[in-house]
Each structure stands twice: as structure tokens, then as C-alpha cells.
Amino acid sequence: MAPPTGARAQPERVVKRTRISAAWVAAIVGVLVLILLLIFILQNQDSATVNFLWMSGSLPVGVGVLLAAVGGALLVALLGAARILQLRHRFRKANGGRHQA
């Protein structure tokens, strides 16, 4: 239904997203991922032998896959941190050591 002629249209309310709302969304997504990981580990309880260098042992397949994923994530985080430090060093060098906010 169109507004009557001469009547002003009401402006739409814009809901601003805040950092706290983004944190809540991230927390909810994180909990859902953890639930999926727990289901994965519980469904993959068959034991597997794992050999690494001179060490050998057995653990559930789900735990082994999870440990491999955590190791990969740590490697990616380490490389990302090294790149950030490299870029910060280049920025400081290019700006003569001045810090800009």
C-alpha cells in the first residue's frame, strides 16, 4: 500500500552492529563447531597406531585427526604472525620509526 500523497515516508531504522554483537556471533559459531568436533571424535573411536620420529603409540582416529588439524592451525598462525611482524618492521622503517595510530 502506497503512503497517502503529501505524507512523509518514515525513515527505516538501521540497526548498527557492534563489536559485542560480533563477539556473540563468533562465540555461537565456535560452540557449534566444537559440538561438531565432539560428534566427530565420538563417532571415530577406532584405535590407530601413530608413528612420529622415534615415538610410537596408539590413539583414537578422531583424536589423531583433531591433533593434526590443531598442528596445521598453529603452523598457519605462526606464519601469519611472522608476516605481520615483517610488515610492521617495514612500516616503521619506511616512516622513520614514527608510530602512527
C-alpha positions in Angstrom: 0.0 0.0 0.0 1.5 3.4 -1.0 1.6 6.2 1.5 -1.0 8.9 1.0 0.1 11.8 -1.1 1.8 14.6 0.9 2.7 12.2 3.7 6.3 11.8 4.6 7.8 8.3 4.3 9.2 7.1 7.7 12.9 6.5 7.5 14.0 2.9 8.1 15.6 2.2 11.4 19.2 1.0 10.8 20.5 -1.4 13.5 24.2 -0.9 13.9 26.3 -3.9 14.5 28.7 -3.6 17.5 31.8 -5.5 18.5 29.9 -7.2 21.2 27.3 -8.5 18.8 30.1 -9.8 16.6 31.7 -11.5 19.6 28.4 -13.2 20.4 28.0 -14.4 16.9 31.6 -15.7 16.9 31.0 -17.4 20.3 27.9 -19.1 19.0 29.7 -20.3 15.8 32.6 -21.5 17.9 30.3 -23.6 20.2 28.6 -25.1 17.1 32.0 -26.1 15.7 33.0 -27.6 19.0 29.8 -29.7 19.1 30.5 -30.9 15.6 34.1 -31.8 16.6 32.9 -33.7 19.6 30.4 -35.7 17.5 33.3 -36.4 15.0 35.6 -37.7 17.8 32.9 -39.7 19.5 32.0 -41.4 16.2 35.6 -42.2 15.3 36.8 -44.1 18.4 38.6 -46.9 16.5 42.3 -47.0 17.6 45.1 -46.3 15.2 48.8 -46.7 15.5 50.7 -43.4 15.1 54.5 -43.2 14.4 56.4 -40.0 14.7 60.2 -39.9 14.5 61.3 -42.5 17.2 58.0 -42.4 19.0 55.1 -44.8 18.5 51.7 -45.0 20.1 48.0 -45.6 19.6 45.1 -43.2 19.9 41.6 -42.9 18.5 41.3 -41.8 14.9 39.2 -38.8 15.7 41.8 -37.5 18.2 44.6 -38.1 15.7 42.8 -36.1 13.0 42.0 -33.3 15.6 45.7 -33.1 16.6 46.7 -32.9 13.0 44.3 -30.1 12.4 45.4 -28.2 15.5 49.1 -28.6 14.4 48.2 -27.2 11.0 46.3 -24.3 12.5 49.3 -23.5 14.8 51.6 -23.5 11.7 49.3 -21.1 9.9 49.1 -18.8 12.9 52.9 -18.9 13.3 53.4 -17.9 9.6 50.7 -15.2 9.9 52.4 -13.7 13.0 55.8 -13.7 11.2 54.2 -11.9 8.2 52.6 -9.3 10.5 55.9 -8.6 12.3 57.6 -8.3 8.9 55.0 -5.7 7.7 55.3 -3.8 11.0 59.0 -3.6 10.6 58.8 -2.4 7.1 56.2 0.2 8.1 58.4 1.6 10.9 61.4 1.6 8.7 59.5 3.5 5.9 58.2 6.1 8.4 61.5 6.7 10.2 60.4 5.0 13.4 57.4 7.2 14.0 54.4 5.4 15.3 51.1 6.4 13.8 47.8 5.4 15.4 
